Amino acid sequence: MIKIKKQSKQISQLKKGDKILIDGKGLIVDAHYLFQDHKTTKEMIIEVYSEKTEKEYQIRYFDDQVETSLEFYALENEFQYTKKEVGEIEW
């Protein structure tokens, strides 16, 4: 499980250009959108990238259970994201 170290605002308010730290590494928000509406909860995706490496990532979560549902994925090829283990996140 990813530990939320610090929040400057609610995760739902993150938008393009905001900065996120994953295990101390800086990433920039490119997009934040609804992935799937499950009627009682919404599955959300935050697309982020590294300015240094130009790698792309996704942070996925359910809007009603952010602390327990956060997951981090790295884009491995043009279409495939792979789940990665990370320790903490802050924004």
PyMOL CGO cylinders between C-alpha atoms (Angstrom):
from pymol import cmd
from pymol.cgo import CYLINDER

trace = [
    CYLINDER, 0.00, 0.00, 0.00, 1.25, 3.50, -0.86, 0.3, 1, 1, 1, 1, 1, 1,
    CYLINDER, 1.25, 3.50, -0.86, 1.52, 5.83, 2.13, 0.3, 1, 1, 1, 1, 1, 1,
    CYLINDER, 1.52, 5.83, 2.13, 0.31, 9.40, 1.60, 0.3, 1, 1, 1, 1, 1, 1,
    CYLINDER, 0.31, 9.40, 1.60, 3.10, 11.47, 3.18, 0.3, 1, 1, 1, 1, 1, 1,
    CYLINDER, 3.10, 11.47, 3.18, 1.68, 14.95, 2.59, 0.3, 1, 1, 1, 1, 1, 1,
    CYLINDER, 1.68, 14.95, 2.59, -1.27, 16.56, 0.78, 0.3, 1, 1, 1, 1, 1, 1,
    CYLINDER, -1.27, 16.56, 0.78, -1.37, 20.22, -0.26, 0.3, 1, 1, 1, 1, 1, 1,
    CYLINDER, -1.37, 20.22, -0.26, -4.98, 19.75, -1.45, 0.3, 1, 1, 1, 1, 1, 1,
    CYLINDER, -4.98, 19.75, -1.45, -7.48, 16.96, -2.05, 0.3, 1, 1, 1, 1, 1, 1,
    CYLINDER, -7.48, 16.96, -2.05, -6.36, 14.41, -4.65, 0.3, 1, 1, 1, 1, 1, 1,
    CYLINDER, -6.36, 14.41, -4.65, -9.50, 15.17, -6.69, 0.3, 1, 1, 1, 1, 1, 1,
    CYLINDER, -9.50, 15.17, -6.69, -8.21, 18.75, -7.17, 0.3, 1, 1, 1, 1, 1, 1,
    CYLINDER, -8.21, 18.75, -7.17, -4.91, 17.75, -8.79, 0.3, 1, 1, 1, 1, 1, 1,
    CYLINDER, -4.91, 17.75, -8.79, -4.66, 19.11, -12.32, 0.3, 1, 1, 1, 1, 1, 1,
    CYLINDER, -4.66, 19.11, -12.32, -2.30, 19.48, -15.26, 0.3, 1, 1, 1, 1, 1, 1,
    CYLINDER, -2.30, 19.48, -15.26, 1.00, 21.06, -14.19, 0.3, 1, 1, 1, 1, 1, 1,
    CYLINDER, 1.00, 21.06, -14.19, 0.77, 20.10, -10.50, 0.3, 1, 1, 1, 1, 1, 1,
    CYLINDER, 0.77, 20.10, -10.50, 3.79, 18.36, -8.98, 0.3, 1, 1, 1, 1, 1, 1,
    CYLINDER, 3.79, 18.36, -8.98, 3.75, 14.96, -7.27, 0.3, 1, 1, 1, 1, 1, 1,
    CYLINDER, 3.75, 14.96, -7.27, 6.59, 13.19, -5.45, 0.3, 1, 1, 1, 1, 1, 1,
    CYLINDER, 6.59, 13.19, -5.45, 6.74, 9.39, -5.62, 0.3, 1, 1, 1, 1, 1, 1,
    CYLINDER, 6.74, 9.39, -5.62, 9.41, 8.03, -3.27, 0.3, 1, 1, 1, 1, 1, 1,
    CYLINDER, 9.41, 8.03, -3.27, 11.08, 11.46, -3.48, 0.3, 1, 1, 1, 1, 1, 1,
    CYLINDER, 11.08, 11.46, -3.48, 11.15, 11.61, -7.30, 0.3, 1, 1, 1, 1, 1, 1,
    CYLINDER, 11.15, 11.61, -7.30, 9.39, 14.58, -8.89, 0.3, 1, 1, 1, 1, 1, 1,
    CYLINDER, 9.39, 14.58, -8.89, 6.66, 13.99, -11.45, 0.3, 1, 1, 1, 1, 1, 1,
    CYLINDER, 6.66, 13.99, -11.45, 4.28, 16.39, -13.19, 0.3, 1, 1, 1, 1, 1, 1,
    CYLINDER, 4.28, 16.39, -13.19, 0.55, 15.86, -13.68, 0.3, 1, 1, 1, 1, 1, 1,
    CYLINDER, 0.55, 15.86, -13.68, -0.42, 15.68, -17.36, 0.3, 1, 1, 1, 1, 1, 1,
    CYLINDER, -0.42, 15.68, -17.36, -4.11, 14.71, -16.95, 0.3, 1, 1, 1, 1, 1, 1,
    CYLINDER, -4.11, 14.71, -16.95, -6.62, 13.64, -14.29, 0.3, 1, 1, 1, 1, 1, 1,
    CYLINDER, -6.62, 13.64, -14.29, -9.79, 11.89, -15.38, 0.3, 1, 1, 1, 1, 1, 1,
    CYLINDER, -9.79, 11.89, -15.38, -12.52, 9.36, -14.70, 0.3, 1, 1, 1, 1, 1, 1,
    CYLINDER, -12.52, 9.36, -14.70, -11.51, 5.89, -15.85, 0.3, 1, 1, 1, 1, 1, 1,
    CYLINDER, -11.51, 5.89, -15.85, -14.67, 4.00, -14.94, 0.3, 1, 1, 1, 1, 1, 1,
    CYLINDER, -14.67, 4.00, -14.94, -17.85, 4.81, -13.02, 0.3, 1, 1, 1, 1, 1, 1,
    CYLINDER, -17.85, 4.81, -13.02, -18.87, 1.86, -10.85, 0.3, 1, 1, 1, 1, 1, 1,
    CYLINDER, -18.87, 1.86, -10.85, -22.13, 3.57, -9.68, 0.3, 1, 1, 1, 1, 1, 1,
    CYLINDER, -22.13, 3.57, -9.68, -21.10, 3.68, -5.98, 0.3, 1, 1, 1, 1, 1, 1,
    CYLINDER, -21.10, 3.68, -5.98, -17.48, 4.70, -6.62, 0.3, 1, 1, 1, 1, 1, 1,
    CYLINDER, -17.48, 4.70, -6.62, -15.41, 6.19, -9.38, 0.3, 1, 1, 1, 1, 1, 1,
    CYLINDER, -15.41, 6.19, -9.38, -12.11, 4.75, -10.58, 0.3, 1, 1, 1, 1, 1, 1,
    CYLINDER, -12.11, 4.75, -10.58, -9.78, 7.66, -11.36, 0.3, 1, 1, 1, 1, 1, 1,
    CYLINDER, -9.78, 7.66, -11.36, -6.48, 7.99, -13.22, 0.3, 1, 1, 1, 1, 1, 1,
    CYLINDER, -6.48, 7.99, -13.22, -3.82, 10.66, -12.86, 0.3, 1, 1, 1, 1, 1, 1,
    CYLINDER, -3.82, 10.66, -12.86, -1.35, 10.60, -15.74, 0.3, 1, 1, 1, 1, 1, 1,
    CYLINDER, -1.35, 10.60, -15.74, 2.09, 11.89, -14.72, 0.3, 1, 1, 1, 1, 1, 1,
    CYLINDER, 2.09, 11.89, -14.72, 5.51, 12.12, -16.34, 0.3, 1, 1, 1, 1, 1, 1,
    CYLINDER, 5.51, 12.12, -16.34, 9.12, 12.81, -15.47, 0.3, 1, 1, 1, 1, 1, 1,
    CYLINDER, 9.12, 12.81, -15.47, 10.67, 15.88, -17.09, 0.3, 1, 1, 1, 1, 1, 1,
    CYLINDER, 10.67, 15.88, -17.09, 14.15, 14.37, -16.65, 0.3, 1, 1, 1, 1, 1, 1,
    CYLINDER, 14.15, 14.37, -16.65, 13.53, 10.93, -18.18, 0.3, 1, 1, 1, 1, 1, 1,
    CYLINDER, 13.53, 10.93, -18.18, 10.35, 11.65, -20.18, 0.3, 1, 1, 1, 1, 1, 1,
    CYLINDER, 10.35, 11.65, -20.18, 8.88, 8.41, -18.82, 0.3, 1, 1, 1, 1, 1, 1,
    CYLINDER, 8.88, 8.41, -18.82, 5.12, 8.22, -18.35, 0.3, 1, 1, 1, 1, 1, 1,
    CYLINDER, 5.12, 8.22, -18.35, 3.22, 6.84, -15.34, 0.3, 1, 1, 1, 1, 1, 1,
    CYLINDER, 3.22, 6.84, -15.34, -0.28, 6.50, -13.97, 0.3, 1, 1, 1, 1, 1, 1,
    CYLINDER, -0.28, 6.50, -13.97, -1.62, 6.82, -10.45, 0.3, 1, 1, 1, 1, 1, 1,
    CYLINDER, -1.62, 6.82, -10.45, -4.92, 4.98, -10.08, 0.3, 1, 1, 1, 1, 1, 1,
    CYLINDER, -4.92, 4.98, -10.08, -7.38, 5.18, -7.20, 0.3, 1, 1, 1, 1, 1, 1,
    CYLINDER, -7.38, 5.18, -7.20, -11.04, 4.90, -6.21, 0.3, 1, 1, 1, 1, 1, 1,
    CYLINDER, -11.04, 4.90, -6.21, -12.48, 8.24, -5.15, 0.3, 1, 1, 1, 1, 1, 1,
    CYLINDER, -12.48, 8.24, -5.15, -14.17, 6.90, -1.99, 0.3, 1, 1, 1, 1, 1, 1,
    CYLINDER, -14.17, 6.90, -1.99, -11.13, 4.96, -0.70, 0.3, 1, 1, 1, 1, 1, 1,
    CYLINDER, -11.13, 4.96, -0.70, -8.05, 6.93, -1.73, 0.3, 1, 1, 1, 1, 1, 1,
    CYLINDER, -8.05, 6.93, -1.73, -5.73, 5.84, 1.10, 0.3, 1, 1, 1, 1, 1, 1,
    CYLINDER, -5.73, 5.84, 1.10, -6.28, 2.12, 0.53, 0.3, 1, 1, 1, 1, 1, 1,
    CYLINDER, -6.28, 2.12, 0.53, -6.63, 2.02, -3.26, 0.3, 1, 1, 1, 1, 1, 1,
    CYLINDER, -6.63, 2.02, -3.26, -3.68, 4.05, -4.59, 0.3, 1, 1, 1, 1, 1, 1,
    CYLINDER, -3.68, 4.05, -4.59, -1.65, 2.17, -7.21, 0.3, 1, 1, 1, 1, 1, 1,
    CYLINDER, -1.65, 2.17, -7.21, 1.29, 3.28, -9.35, 0.3, 1, 1, 1, 1, 1, 1,
    CYLINDER, 1.29, 3.28, -9.35, 1.92, 2.09, -12.92, 0.3, 1, 1, 1, 1, 1, 1,
    CYLINDER, 1.92, 2.09, -12.92, 4.77, 2.69, -15.37, 0.3, 1, 1, 1, 1, 1, 1,
    CYLINDER, 4.77, 2.69, -15.37, 4.32, 2.75, -19.14, 0.3, 1, 1, 1, 1, 1, 1,
    CYLINDER, 4.32, 2.75, -19.14, 6.52, -0.10, -20.41, 0.3, 1, 1, 1, 1, 1, 1,
    CYLINDER, 6.52, -0.10, -20.41, 5.77, 0.17, -24.12, 0.3, 1, 1, 1, 1, 1, 1,
    CYLINDER, 5.77, 0.17, -24.12, 3.37, 2.12, -26.25, 0.3, 1, 1, 1, 1, 1, 1,
    CYLINDER, 3.37, 2.12, -26.25, 0.22, 0.56, -24.75, 0.3, 1, 1, 1, 1, 1, 1,
    CYLINDER, 0.22, 0.56, -24.75, 1.11, -1.47, -21.65, 0.3, 1, 1, 1, 1, 1, 1,
    CYLINDER, 1.11, -1.47, -21.65, 1.27, -0.19, -18.08, 0.3, 1, 1, 1, 1, 1, 1,
    CYLINDER, 1.27, -0.19, -18.08, 2.90, -2.34, -15.39, 0.3, 1, 1, 1, 1, 1, 1,
    CYLINDER, 2.90, -2.34, -15.39, 2.13, -1.99, -11.70, 0.3, 1, 1, 1, 1, 1, 1,
    CYLINDER, 2.13, -1.99, -11.70, 5.15, -0.85, -9.64, 0.3, 1, 1, 1, 1, 1, 1,
    CYLINDER, 5.15, -0.85, -9.64, 5.67, -1.01, -5.89, 0.3, 1, 1, 1, 1, 1, 1,
    CYLINDER, 5.67, -1.01, -5.89, 6.31, 2.37, -4.30, 0.3, 1, 1, 1, 1, 1, 1,
    CYLINDER, 6.31, 2.37, -4.30, 6.45, 3.46, -0.68, 0.3, 1, 1, 1, 1, 1, 1,
    CYLINDER, 6.45, 3.46, -0.68, 5.06, 6.97, -0.44, 0.3, 1, 1, 1, 1, 1, 1,
    CYLINDER, 5.06, 6.97, -0.44, 3.46, 9.79, -2.34, 0.3, 1, 1, 1, 1, 1, 1,
    CYLINDER, 3.46, 9.79, -2.34, 3.02, 13.48, -1.69, 0.3, 1, 1, 1, 1, 1, 1,
    CYLINDER, 3.02, 13.48, -1.69, 1.62, 16.49, -3.47, 0.3, 1, 1, 1, 1, 1, 1,
]
cmd.load_cgo(trace, "trace")
